[in-house]
Amino acid sequence: MSFIELKNVSKIYKNGVTALADMSVGIEKGEFVFVIGLTASGKSTFIKMLYREEKPTKGIVTVGGLNVGKIRNGKVYKLRRKIGIVFQDFKLLPKLTVYENVAFALECVGMKQKDIRPKVMDALERVGLKEKVRCFPNELSGGEQQRVCIARAIVNEPKLLVCDEPTGNLDPETSKEIMNVIDNINKDLKTTIIMATHDKDIVNRMKKRVLVIDHGVLVGDYAKGRYKAHESN
Amino acid sequence: MKAIRIIGRSIRDAFKSVGRNFSLSFASIMCTTITLILVAVAIVCAANIENATKLIEDELSVVVYLKKDTTEETIENIKSELASISNVEDYVFKSKDEWKHEMEEYSETFNTVLNYLDTNPLLDSFIVKVYDINSMKDTVEYIRSIEGIDTVKYGEGMVESVVSTFDIVEKVVVVVVIALILVTAFLISNTIKLTIINRRNEIEIMRLVGASNISIKLPFIFEGFIIGVIGSIIPICITIYGYVILFSQLHGQFSNMILLIEPYNFVFYVALVLVIIGAIVGMFGSLKAVRKHLKI
């Protein structure tokens, strides 16, 4: 059984829109997978199902052996503690400093203060923001804010890092830096990374496994480095 | 240990966010303050009316005069009859000589008049206290029917109407207090809801980083508690100083009819009630508001 597995998964919203249709895919531990597709193709729904923000209408989604659709609302936090999430809009708390924003994820799970500090500093060092611990989000650039978001996502040492268009709001140069940070996390910490994006340059350059979704259907699953070759052929 | 840490963090965060969201916290505190002042006034009125009713009821007794020259046997008989009435709390026999003695002390004129008479013209009697003033009329009717009774006297009509008026006023005030508490709960809950809508981002992030529902709710519950307690400070000061001043200005009674309750420890009880109402209403108000945002 794969680390992440979707078996005949469909998602139909209450308004009748089919976001995913009979999707089946498996992702192994430590993989780096891009999920690409046009706007409203269903890639965000796919990502949201992994951290149980959405439940499948049909089929089974398993993450690390857990049947995500079966988790009760009150127990979802247990799954979320094993997953780091990076958002396009960063979702930082504006009234907390960089340090507090990252520490927030550990405080929420009830970790001791003396254990929190080294973990937060480690995570901030990994994303290259150790010097900005006392800054507030509005004092940072977009790229720096995204790094804080990544630091918060990895501070808990998750097995899975889910990124929903993390470079969507950033210029190409900053996007490249952010991708390097995420790639290093994958290589150094062996964290499984699933990233939704519509930035083809990044996908081509990184040469990772690529899932292509179109109108809720998985239309392509390209092995590492094959996607660019396929496009150019 | 983990639970204690989460509670500790929640308390710390609650204090922080009251400060960080000061304008909204201030609105909630003011709203609590205003409604608790009204609650305090209503509680003070209700307590004083209840006290006055009780005093009147306590002082009220029925005087049962026995027929002239009643024998010892009849007196014993009347005693056992009185003892069998369920509404009779207590009864004391007061002989005509005791009445005479009391009246002599009370009035010089009366003393002189009585000295002209050879015999004591007064009647033996029983002073009867009843439990329930509302069924006093029935009790008096029953006593009248006992053999050997001459007359039965109590403040007919007047006492009943005063007591029933006080009863109605007290009930109205209690309804007002309850309504005010509900209004306070509604207002505080709504104001806190505004604060929370403003911070739904924070709640969403807490959920996404794996905070359990209880650890999300706790800081907001403590925040509601803090707002409720701070909001009760001014009403408490107004109650304590206001009532003490009012009591001394009115010399402890209101229109010769209502004896006001002694300020100490009454004001402290009211203060305690206000803090408790503020804290509980604040806590439940914010719990209600935050719950809405926790549905996944």
Interface residues (C-beta under 8 A of the other chain):
Chain A: Y51 R52 E53 N73 G74 V76 Y77 K78 L79 R80 R81 I83 I85 K91 L93 K95 F104 A105 E107 C108 V109 G110 M111 K112 R152 N156
Chain B: K2 A3 R5 I6 R9 R20 N201 E202 E204 I205 M206 R207 L208 V209 G210 A211 S212 N213 S215 I216 K295 I296
